[in-house]
Amino acid sequence: MRRLLIATLLAAAFAAHADTTSAGHSYTPPEGFTAAATGPVVKFTAPEGDASIALVDLASATDAADAIARAWKLAQPDFKRTLRLATPRSSRNGWVDQQAYDYETSPNEKLSVQAVARRASTGDGKAWMVILVQAADATLEKRGAPIGKFLSSLRPQGYARESFAGKAAKPLTPERVEQLKAFIADGMKQLDVPGVGLSFINANQVVWAGGLGVREQGKPAKVDGDTLFMAASNTKAMTTALMARAVDAGKLRWDEPATEAYPAFHLADPDVTQTVQIRHLVCACTGMPRQDLDWLFASGRAPAKTTFDQLGTMKPTSKFGEVFQYSNLMVGAGGYIAAAALKPGKEVGAAYDEAMQELLFGPLGMKSTTFDYAKVLRGNHAMPHGDAFDGSTRRASMDLNYTIIPARPAGAVWTTPNDFSRWVLMELNKGKTPEGQPLIGEANWAERYKPQVMVSEDITYGMGLIVDKQYGITVASHGGDMLGFHSNMIWLPEYGIGVTILTNSDAGVLLRGPLQRKLLEVLFDGRPEADERIKVAVANRKAESAKFRELMTLPVPADAIKPLAASYASPELGHVKVSKQAGKLRFQFDHWNSEVALRKNEDGTQSYITIDPGIAGIEFVRDDKATQPTLVLRDAQHEYRFVAAKPS
């Protein structure tokens, strides 16, 4: 999780207005951070004081390892951390030969430490820059947007950023569609992704929709244009479209207080509760953090009102409008409030399902798209896959994917390549159906695209939509992620071009960014970077998997099982039952379960880490200082304590 945070930040879009380092390399300072320069080192410290990022200029270095060693000596001579893993990064923004060094930290430190070395491709080609990150996990997540903007704004002196502004896009001819399909097919093979659903749109017309690979590993049924995949957070754009229809109908106003529209809405912070307007429920701008564990450990059979109950216990961790923070439950509330306004008197979950079908999916001709899991699993559908402990791809359990149902406006939709393409056609048609019939008023359709919060200087989040202008053109998109299902929809409004991708493996997430990049390369003769991104993703995935296995002890030895209680309980997340079955230690949660392995941490603590496909990496630290047997689970900004309890 901690490595993923930094990797994501380093992949964000670069910015335009910049300062320079001692070597003349440009950057945009992170908002709210303080800066201090000493020779070739510029150090930025977060307002919280528990996160710093140092930029170190080097005139030359033998290689990345030499650059990183010299950078630590300049910035922090007493630095001593065990190197966990060194992995490559793809070339971009004028930087080549990039390497990331991730260092060991113990979970109780709640800290991430990384060094990234990159050589400038400009000038004499000898200059290096090293980025040294030491950050509390909470601050790294909370301030992810300004940190990401800063890190990705770094450009070597003399580098000319790529721009497609004013260029005519090449049409997506059958030959170019085949080129993109071949790119995905090759990526699937390298990443061991069983199945992918795709669609391609050119000149506001679907030119191809179908599938590659199989619906389930080891079975012959092929993915086709009517195969259902879970599209996860792509649901958010659909939910904001429903909200737009409610505004069209005069049932809601974008600037209406949420409590006025739905009096039961409240957060644990009363001041923020009163500030939230309807648009803020879907803007990722309120300061509400992810806090996903609260619903991931809950029952998928819980009623929709559970979303409001959970929000009532949650507080923002940043100021209103200060930074981009993504809350699934807030979007869940937004969808239900719109549904309640459109279908008063109905249970909000049923109202939402009916409204989505009647007002969006039906008129758009999205014949298979649904929130009905039972219906999905009876028909033509893909199954989820994840990484097994040995590094292979295996079928994953569906259990965890049910947990989003109570907050389904945020991420529970199932759709097909054919249906998904019709959604993108609606977006390209400015709120009209593919046949040109009015669906959403253009003003309220467009409202969803307006910037609500900055993700980077060139990327903004609207209402359930990402708008990216880093290449001088507009690229709208959103992605979706649940266990074993990763997807994306991408469209270029100025060109009438779009692509959708649905995948049935956790490795499928590594196809999304490269596909978007490859599309731009095909359309605009962009610099050839997509192939390298796949190559680097494959190498990193293998290295991460091997390191994960190296650090784990499996089976868990008896002396690490003995201190465990038979059952634990958390007031927020429910229960854990500990069992040993066929020599395997398993944790049974209230609604899903996993085998666990043991990790011995550098500070002497021990962690029990889930290893089942799709849910590997959830870490429970045994607290031997507690008065009762206790396991501690954390996300970046929250801590949950499971204390020994009588088995239920």
Secondary structure, 3 states (H helix, E strand, C coil): CHHHHHHHHHCCCCCCCCEECCCCCEECCCCCCEEEEECCEEEEECCCCCEEEEEEEECCCCCHHHHHHHHHHHHCCCCCCCEEEEEEECCECCEEEEEEEEECCCHHHCEEEEEEEEEECCCCCCCEEEEEEEEEHHHHHHCHHHHHHHHHCCECCCCCCCCCCCCCCCCCCHHHHHHHHHHHHHHHHHHCCCEEEEEEEECCEEEEEEEEEECCCCCCCECCCCCEEEEECCHHHHHHHHHHHHHHCCCCCCCCEHHHHCCCCCCCCHHHHHHCEHHHHHCCCCCCCCCCHHHHCCCCCCCCCHHHHHHCCCCCCCCCCCCCCCCHHHHHHHHHHHHHHHCCCCCHHHHHHHHHHHHHHHHHCCCCCECCHHHHHHCCECCCEEECCCCCEEECCCHHHHHHHHHHHHCCEEECHHHHHHHHHHHHCCCECCCCCECCCHHHHHHCCCCCEEEECCEEECCCCEEECCCCCCEEEEEEEECCEEEEEEEECCCCEEEEEEECCHHHHHHHHHHHHHHHHHHHCCCCCHHHHHHHHHHHHHHHHHHHHHHEECCCCHHHHCCCCCEEEECCCEEEEEEEECCEEEEEECCCEEEEEEEECCCCCEEEEECCCCCCCCEEEECCCCCCCEEEEECCCCEEEEEECCCC
